[in-house]
């Protein structure tokens, strides 16, 4: 990975750098030839732990602050070549009860990133979005969709600037702090019951390393204004619960058959399925080997050459919805979890 950026990118800024995606992004970027990585987060404790972990690496610089602070962002983006914008409020239920705060962080904070990037001639800004931004049914998803729209529209106000603004959209990262895996793990450790919202629920999933790898790949191919959608496997949450019980219960001295699963019903604003690409978006998208590329709705406004290598198809027949995709068998899911050591990470 050393020459991944071909010596063109020297300085990188990661917002939300102390979060799950941000920390792995930092680790992977340190394997490249990047000269400086600026890590920006408002979580003082997690940032402190990171400073201790990387105190011997002079390429990493840590900044405590909030993306709501436009002036601070302008200062720390000076000389930056790429911004990976991962900072956001991500928990659906908390966002429902605190919508004004979500607007300030997920929407206004993204606007601050855009303004700081334009003022400092940053080369690229890659925004990490969510499947919940597609046909949103909750505050968090709506805010992510609005942030995507801001990122896309930023390409029309560049004028003499060359900054490229693009979004990358993916589903659930297994084992992250926002996923169901740590919740199931704690419940299994306590002997159950494991609470399942709805046995019909399906989700797009991937590991944190896979997610970050595709975020970096998005930065390499982004042209500006498009939404890059990662291809992901699909699982049933009920199967995940069963497999986790099978793997983890013996580790905690329990018999799998004694761990009960209780169905409690889906939460307000929660879908039985997730969407990574809607029917409307399908009509303006192409397929690459690992990604789908969704072009801006008003493509003619952008005057951008959307040419990519390795196009699989220029015409898509279906939207990308978890309920319509084949899901992993329990055996395949178990193999996937063990291969990527996902249970070891949360134990």
C-alpha positions, 0 to 999 in steps of 0.5 A, spaced: 500 500 500 506 504 500 505 507 493 497 507 493 497 515 492 503 515 487 506 520 491 501 525 490 497 526 497 502 528 502 497 530 508 490 527 510 485 530 515 480 525 518 474 528 521 471 523 527 478 520 527 477 517 534 471 513 531 471 506 529 472 507 521 477 513 523 481 509 527 482 503 522 483 509 516 488 512 520 492 505 521 491 503 513 493 510 511 500 509 515 501 503 511 502 508 505 507 514 503 502 519 506 507 524 510 502 527 515 495 525 518 491 530 522 486 526 526 480 531 528 475 529 534 471 531 539 472 525 544 477 527 548 478 520 552 478 516 545 483 522 542 488 521 548 488 514 547 490 515 540 495 520 542 498 515 547 498 509 541 501 513 536 506 517 540 512 515 537 510 516 530 511 523 528 506 523 522 500 523 526 498 530 529 491 530 533 486 536 534 481 536 539 475 540 536 468 539 533 466 540 526 461 545 528 467 550 529 468 552 522 474 557 524 478 551 527 476 547 521 479 552 516 485 552 521 487 545 521 485 544 513 491 548 511 495 544 506 491 538 506 490 534 500 485 530 502 479 530 507 476 523 509 469 526 513 467 520 518 465 525 523 457 524 525 452 523 530 450 515 527 445 512 533 438 512 530 434 513 537 438 518 540 438 522 533 430 522 534 430 525 540 436 530 539 434 532 532 437 539 532 444 537 535 444 532 529 442 538 524 448 542 527 453 536 526 451 532 520 449 537 516 452 544 518 458 540 520 459 538 513 457 545 510 463 547 514 468 542 511 466 544 504 467 551 506 474 550 509 476 545 503 474 551 498 478 556 502 484 552 503 484 548 496 484 541 498 484 536 493 479 531 495 473 531 500 470 524 501 464 524 505 462 517 509 455 516 508 450 510 510 445 506 507 440 510 511 440 516 507 436 512 502 429 513 502 430 515 510 425 514 515 429 517 521 432 523 523 439 520 522 438 518 515 435 524 513 441 528 515 446 523 512 442 524 505 442 532 506 449 531 507 450 527 501 446 533 497 451 538 500 457 534 498 454 533 491 452 540 490 459 543 492 462 541 486 458 547 482 460 552 487 468 551 486 469 556 481 476 557 480 478 551 485 479 544 483 476 541 490 473 534 488 467 533 493 464 525 493 460 521 497 461 513 499 455 510 502 456 503 505 451 499 510 453 496 517 460 495 519 460 489 523 463 489 530 463 497 530 460 501 536 454 502 532 452 495 530 448 490 534 454 485 535 457 488 541 449 488 544 448 481 542 455 479 545 453 483 552 447 479 552 450 472 551 455 474 556 450 475 561 446 468 559 441 471 555 436 473 553 438 476 546 433 481 544 431 481 536 427 486 533 424 482 528 426 475 525 425 478 518 430 483 518 436 483 513 442 488 513 448 489 508 454 488 512 462 488 512 468 488 516 471 495 518 477 493 514 473 492 508 469 498 509 475 503 510 479 499 504 473 501 499 473 509 502 480 509 500 478 506 493 473 511 493 478 517 494 482 514 488 477 514 483 472 520 485 471 525 480 466 529 483 459 529 485 458 522 485 455 517 490 460 511 490 456 505 493 460 499 496 457 492 494 456 488 500 454 481 503 447 481 506 445 477 512 439 476 516 439 479 523 436 472 526 442 468 523 447 473 526 444 472 533 444 464 532 451 464 529 453 469 535 450 464 540 453 458 537 460 461 537 460 465 544 456 462 549 461 456 550 466 462 551 462 464 557 460 458 560 453 457 557 450 452 553 447 455 546 441 451 547 440 455 554 440 462 550 434 464 549 432 469 543 426 474 544 423 478 539 421 485 541 419 488 535 422 493 530 424 500 533 421 507 531 424 509 524 427 502 523 426 498 516 426 491 516 431 492 510 436 497 508 437 500 501 444 502 498 441 505 492 434 507 490 429 505 484 430 512 482 438 512 483 438 506 479 436 510 473 443 514 473 448 509 476 453 504 473 456 498 476 464 497 477 467 491 480 467 493 487 462 499 487 456 502 484 457 509 481 451 514 482 451 520 478 448 527 480 441 528 478 442 534 475 449 531 471 449 537 466 450 542 471 457 539 473 461 539 467 465 533 469 468 527 465 465 521 469 470 516 466 472 510 470 476 504 469 473 497 469 466 498 468 461 492 468 455 495 466 452 502 464 445 499 465 442 497 472 436 492 472 435 493 479 435 497 485 440 495 491 436 493 497 437 488 502 431 484 502 432 483 494 439 480 495 441 473 496 443 473 504 448 469 507 447 462 509 448 461 517 454 456 515 457 462 510 456 467 515 459 463 521 465 462 516 465 470 515 465 471 522 471 466 524 475 468 518 475 476 519 475 474 527 470 479 528 468 475 535 475 476 537 475 483 536 468 484 541 470 479 546 
